[in-house]
């Protein structure tokens, strides 16, 4: 999927001819062209896909927060950011149609099961299910009782086909995220086709996930905060899903559909950027606190690693060879965790690794000096020529 950010205004000359031809809007709309020029930060690919597919009743358009690497997008944010977003959404976002003081939505607990359909079942490959070996998959969703156990019958069975992914907020051609980009955004276009529940009978189960979701409804979209458990994997997902009945009504009533699609796109991107900024603020504050906590005790950490008993154990592990280096790091990190429980564990683990590397370098240096001293001693023992 291509990046959807354009930095230059729309070059089409017809956008400047609005007052010259009263029928221009209808003709441009029929061609999928608008009369409003693009601005920096717009997402024209999202607009174009919306214009192309908005009449399809199976269309789903959703934006997600996550982290983008060179070859994939991983949905989800940190647990702390998730909790902060939940609190802020419960407090209300009036600018996006979430009234303050409203009662928080009840959490909906569901279980999704993904089944591989042999021979494709007449469906297009969704390429979404892990381990599905490129076969088509069908998702059956079950409501849960008060003990969070799934009911016997699913409330929906769907085949989901991905049409396109649009990565938002990054210039075209960028293959790697900037180091200061903590939260990325992606808008996905998919088709959700309802299928008979009997189709999954006897079909192999690919994987299952347990979801706890809160849905905040605004005029144009639904913001969904979902805590997902899949085996031992836990994620905290933030989604913004367009309410396609509202979008369809707005586009069909517009004199220039391309312009109205651009307005809808801007509203979608705006709420995604607002949520990503708030999530990033939490991560930045957390990172700043980690650094401050570590710096406050750094001298004490170094003094602990230099204690005779601790240093002797590190030397012993280092002298055993590479296989014992990780044991040395775990040993030092264990001591530091007990004495400095308020410091972030990841920071302690990294510090322990640096200290083990320092001990190893010191041992190598002393061994090299000893070898050079022995060589010089051997040369001095040789008889003079």
Helices and strands as residue ranges (DSSP letters): G 13-16, H 24-30, H 44-53, E 59-68, E 73-75, H 79-91, G 94-96, E 108-117, G 118-122, E 136-143, E 156-168, E 184-194, G 197-200, E 205-217, E 221-230, E 233-242, H 244-253, H 257-305, H 308-320, G 322-324, H 325-339, H 345-380
